[in-house]
Amino acid sequence: MEKAKGFFKKGGAGKGTDAAASSSASAKRAEAVGVKSPAAPAQTGRPADTVAGMIPKEDIYGAPPTNSSLKVKEEDFFVGNTPDFLKPISEEDVEDIDLKPLGEDHPDIIKADKKILIFQLVRDLFSGIVVAFCAVACGLLLAESYITKAAPVYAWLAFIPFTIAIFNIRSAFFSLIFGWLSGGIFYFVTLNWISLTVMEGTGNHGLAMTALTALSAVLALQFALFAFGSYYLKRIPFAWPFAAACLWVGLEIVHQLIALKFMAFPWFVLGYTQFNFIYLIQISSYTGVYGVSFMVAFTSLVCGYLVLKMPRVLKVFYFTLAFCLMLFVLSFGHKVIKEQLNYLQASPHTLRVALMQPYTHKLYIEGRSEDVVYTIAGQLEALKDKKASFIIWPESSLPGDLLQNEYADYIQEQSAELKAWQLFGGTEEDGDKQYVAAVLVNETGVTDDYKKTKLVPFGEFLPFKFLLGGFYENNGITALTGVFTPGSEPGKTLKIIVPAQGKIKKEEYTFGTEICFESIFPSVYRAQAENGAEFFVNISNDGWFLESAAPYQHLRANVFRAVENRRPLLRSTNTGISAWIDSLGKIRFETGLNRQESSVFNFVFKDRDTKTFYTLHGDVFAYGCLAFAAALVIFGMVFLSARNEY
């Protein structure tokens, strides 16, 4: 133990001696550089060689060095060793600043900027070409589905390029331009008969092209609004196909409302392209033609949606939805057709009808009124052995006032001899007012009449004549246009009483009459069906359409009027196409175009005590689509930003 104590004592003394020597050396070096040594630690009663944890607090938090050469001076913070830099910089100081253009010292930056700019220009140019191509494709596909030949399949493809374009457009303004261009192309092709009609009447080629171009540009606003709304709807990508289809239907009903209240030309409805798709169009008895429009638009938009870079779950959802919806609609159509065929076979009515197609339009144009009457007389003579009970003549059957016509006695005599009712189209005068009308004649004379409620703009009246009267007169338009007053009873029906087939008693039939242009207004047919019409009679003069797609387009609208109200329709036109359309929308037969024909047949139909949902409630479906789409468009415009766009 003594040896151990001696060992520790010797070691401790040795270590203390070395520490003292080290401390003395450090003090000398500090004095050499001008730094004073820290004060010696105060004696705390503990050995100086204690562990680190016992170092006195004063040694740890000693005073900082006082070497003035290490001190940061206050004036070092100021420019020019003065705090005056806080004063505003003078214009002279600004002028003295020499700024070099960005990238002058780094040419690689300039090259990179040029590459980016060129890439953006090429990308924008390519996008513009794609959008322009889509506009042309959309317009032409729709036009191809609505011209002379029945090609409904093109309508199902038309909105695929539309969808691609909308999701490549990054500006609401350019979406308007795109939609307007698409619609302009469509209407310019579809309504080319407008130029033919104006040219036939005025002989002015420039005016004919101006009329076609102006009308196409105005009607294309519907397409422009559709593209504009679709642009904002894409901010809600999970709802886009359904919402965009609703928007299309909503704009169609808005167009119809404008036409009813003011002046418009709702000649085209997307659903009309499917007139011969018998299973699909049966939903019209609930939704009107607008339900068919929705199905075509929605399916086509979904097809376009599938080619976009969208989440797979959305694509699968919309593909499944479109498939199931189509399956449901076609199944419904199959069920309705089966039920209606069974219904019609149970004790139907049979009426012997003659549809007259005199082909006298050119005689009217040439002012040969007597030849018109001779033509009608010849056709009446040919009916003497046909036993027709109801003879239907087209619009513009007789020249002059139908109520004061010099040939009225002859027509009455013919009705007595043929034992038939006759419906003639022409004009009526009542004081200073003139009407486009249809009169019902039997052996006693004129029994009733119907006055046209929806007149043709630029044909039967001149819009804004108080502003454009001088222009109309200078271009010969006034001479071609009648000045007519619209009728005030759109729901008026007429009645005929004929001997029942194989029975002694007579039967009374109530029917609605529509004249020419009224066939594109569903509300006229609805009003007549509500008032008890058992079938419809549409009389028209399509001679102004010449050799064009317009007579075919006009016929197709009538198909939907029959299905919407489940009432068959008889159509007689001056130059064709005359037809019998049953309550399922099937064209039983049709005459040729620009021919003189007399079609006599047994018109088989079934009267109805019930009315369709559409007859009773009208365009509820279309208004619902309008409200839903408008709400989403406003939501996308106001509450969602461009960051939501794909």
Secondary structure as the mmCIF struct_conf table of DSSP 4:
data_model
#
loop_
_struct_conf.conf_type_id
_struct_conf.id
_struct_conf.beg_label_comp_id
_struct_conf.beg_label_asym_id
_struct_conf.beg_label_seq_id
_struct_conf.end_label_comp_id
_struct_conf.end_label_asym_id
_struct_conf.end_label_seq_id
HELX_RH_AL_P HELX_RH_AL_P1 GLU A 2 ALA A 32
TURN_TY1_P TURN_TY1_P1 VAL A 33 GLY A 34
HELX_LH_PP_P HELX_LH_PP_P1 LYS A 36 GLN A 43
BEND BEND1 GLY A 45 ARG A 46
TURN_TY1_P TURN_TY1_P2 ALA A 48 ASP A 49
HELX_RH_3T_P HELX_RH_3T_P1 ALA A 52 MET A 54
HELX_RH_AL_P HELX_RH_AL_P2 LYS A 57 ILE A 60
TURN_TY1_P TURN_TY1_P3 TYR A 61 TYR A 61
HELX_LH_PP_P HELX_LH_PP_P2 GLY A 62 PRO A 65
HELX_RH_3T_P HELX_RH_3T_P2 SER A 68 LEU A 70
BEND BEND2 LYS A 71 LYS A 71
HELX_LH_PP_P HELX_LH_PP_P3 VAL A 72 LYS A 73
HELX_RH_3T_P HELX_RH_3T_P3 GLU A 74 PHE A 77
BEND BEND3 PHE A 78 PHE A 78
HELX_RH_3T_P HELX_RH_3T_P4 VAL A 79 ASN A 81
BEND BEND4 THR A 82 THR A 82
HELX_RH_3T_P HELX_RH_3T_P5 PRO A 83 LEU A 86
BEND BEND5 LYS A 87 LYS A 87
HELX_LH_PP_P HELX_LH_PP_P4 PRO A 88 SER A 90
HELX_RH_AL_P HELX_RH_AL_P3 GLU A 91 ASP A 96
HELX_LH_PP_P HELX_LH_PP_P5 LEU A 99 PRO A 101
TURN_TY1_P TURN_TY1_P4 LEU A 102 GLY A 103
BEND BEND6 GLU A 104 ASP A 105
HELX_RH_AL_P HELX_RH_AL_P4 PRO A 107 TYR A 146
BEND BEND7 ILE A 147 LYS A 149
TURN_TY1_P TURN_TY1_P5 PRO A 152 PRO A 152
HELX_RH_AL_P HELX_RH_AL_P5 VAL A 153 LEU A 157
TURN_TY1_P TURN_TY1_P6 ALA A 158 ALA A 158
HELX_RH_AL_P HELX_RH_AL_P6 PHE A 159 ILE A 166
TURN_TY1_P TURN_TY1_P7 PHE A 167 ASN A 168
HELX_RH_AL_P HELX_RH_AL_P7 ALA A 172 THR A 190
TURN_TY1_P TURN_TY1_P8 LEU A 191 LEU A 191
HELX_RH_AL_P HELX_RH_AL_P8 ASN A 192 THR A 202
HELX_RH_AL_P HELX_RH_AL_P9 HIS A 205 LEU A 219
TURN_TY1_P TURN_TY1_P9 ALA A 220 ALA A 220
HELX_RH_AL_P HELX_RH_AL_P10 LEU A 221 LEU A 233
TURN_TY1_P TURN_TY1_P10 LYS A 234 ARG A 235
BEND BEND8 ILE A 236 ILE A 236
HELX_RH_3T_P HELX_RH_3T_P6 PRO A 237 ALA A 239
HELX_RH_AL_P HELX_RH_AL_P11 TRP A 240 LYS A 261
BEND BEND9 PHE A 262 PHE A 262
HELX_RH_3T_P HELX_RH_3T_P7 LEU A 270 GLN A 274
TURN_TY1_P TURN_TY1_P11 PHE A 275 ASN A 276
TURN_TY1_P TURN_TY1_P12 ILE A 278 LEU A 280
HELX_RH_3T_P HELX_RH_3T_P8 ILE A 281 ILE A 283
HELX_RH_AL_P HELX_RH_AL_P12 SER A 284 THR A 287
TURN_TY1_P TURN_TY1_P13 GLY A 288 GLY A 288
HELX_RH_AL_P HELX_RH_AL_P13 VAL A 289 LEU A 306
TURN_TY1_P TURN_TY1_P14 VAL A 307 VAL A 307
BEND BEND10 LEU A 308 LYS A 309
HELX_RH_AL_P HELX_RH_AL_P14 ARG A 312 LEU A 344
TURN_TY1_P TURN_TY1_P15 GLN A 345 GLN A 345
BEND BEND11 ALA A 346 SER A 347
STRN STRN1 HIS A 349 GLN A 357
HELX_RH_AL_P HELX_RH_AL_P15 HIS A 361 ILE A 365
TURN_TY1_P TURN_TY1_P16 GLU A 366 GLY A 367
HELX_RH_AL_P HELX_RH_AL_P16 SER A 369 GLU A 381
TURN_TY1_P TURN_TY1_P17 ALA A 382 LYS A 386
BEND BEND12 SER A 389 SER A 389
STRN STRN2 PHE A 390 ILE A 392
TURN_TY1_P TURN_TY1_P18 GLU A 395 SER A 396
BEND BEND13 LEU A 398 GLY A 400
STRN STRN3 ASP A 401 ASP A 401
BEND BEND14 LEU A 402 GLN A 404
TURN_TY1_P TURN_TY1_P19 GLU A 406 TYR A 407
HELX_RH_AL_P HELX_RH_AL_P17 ALA A 408 LEU A 418
TURN_TY1_P TURN_TY1_P20 LYS A 419 LYS A 419
STRN STRN4 TRP A 421 ASP A 430
TURN_TY1_P TURN_TY1_P21 GLY A 431 ASP A 432
STRN STRN5 LYS A 433 ASN A 442
TURN_TY1_P TURN_TY1_P22 GLU A 443 THR A 444
STRN STRN6 GLY A 445 LYS A 451
BEND BEND15 THR A 453 LYS A 454
HELX_LH_PP_P HELX_LH_PP_P6 LEU A 455 VAL A 456
STRN STRN7 PRO A 457 PRO A 457
TURN_TY1_P TURN_TY1_P23 PHE A 458 GLU A 460
STRN STRN8 PHE A 461 PHE A 461
TURN_TY1_P TURN_TY1_P24 PRO A 463 PHE A 464
HELX_RH_AL_P HELX_RH_AL_P18 LYS A 465 ASN A 474
TURN_TY1_P TURN_TY1_P25 ASN A 475 GLY A 476
HELX_RH_3T_P HELX_RH_3T_P9 THR A 478 LEU A 480
BEND BEND16 SER A 488 SER A 488
TURN_TY1_P TURN_TY1_P26 PRO A 490 GLY A 491
STRN STRN9 THR A 493 PRO A 499
HELX_LH_PP_P HELX_LH_PP_P7 ALA A 500 ALA A 500
TURN_TY1_P TURN_TY1_P27 GLN A 501 GLY A 502
BEND BEND17 ILE A 504 LYS A 505
STRN STRN10 LYS A 506 ILE A 515
HELX_RH_3T_P HELX_RH_3T_P10 CYS A 516 ILE A 520
HELX_RH_AL_P HELX_RH_AL_P19 PRO A 522 GLU A 530
TURN_TY1_P TURN_TY1_P28 ASN A 531 GLY A 532
BEND BEND18 GLU A 534 GLU A 534
STRN STRN11 PHE A 535 SER A 540
HELX_RH_3T_P HELX_RH_3T_P11 ASP A 542 PHE A 545
BEND BEND19 GLU A 547 ALA A 549
HELX_RH_AL_P HELX_RH_AL_P20 ALA A 550 ASN A 565
TURN_TY1_P TURN_TY1_P29 ARG A 566 ARG A 566
STRN STRN12 LEU A 569 THR A 573
BEND BEND20 ASN A 574 GLY A 576
STRN STRN13 ALA A 579 ILE A 581
TURN_TY1_P TURN_TY1_P30 SER A 583 LEU A 584
BEND BEND21 GLY A 585 GLY A 585
STRN STRN14 ILE A 587 GLU A 590
HELX_LH_PP_P HELX_LH_PP_P8 THR A 591 GLY A 592
TURN_TY1_P TURN_TY1_P31 LEU A 593 ASN A 594
STRN STRN15 GLU A 597 PHE A 605
BEND BEND22 ASP A 609 THR A 610
HELX_RH_AL_P HELX_RH_AL_P21 PHE A 613 HIS A 617
BEND BEND23 ASP A 619 ASP A 619
HELX_RH_AL_P HELX_RH_AL_P22 VAL A 620 VAL A 638
TURN_TY1_P TURN_TY1_P32 PHE A 639 PHE A 639
HELX_RH_3T_P HELX_RH_3T_P12 ALA A 642 ASN A 644
#
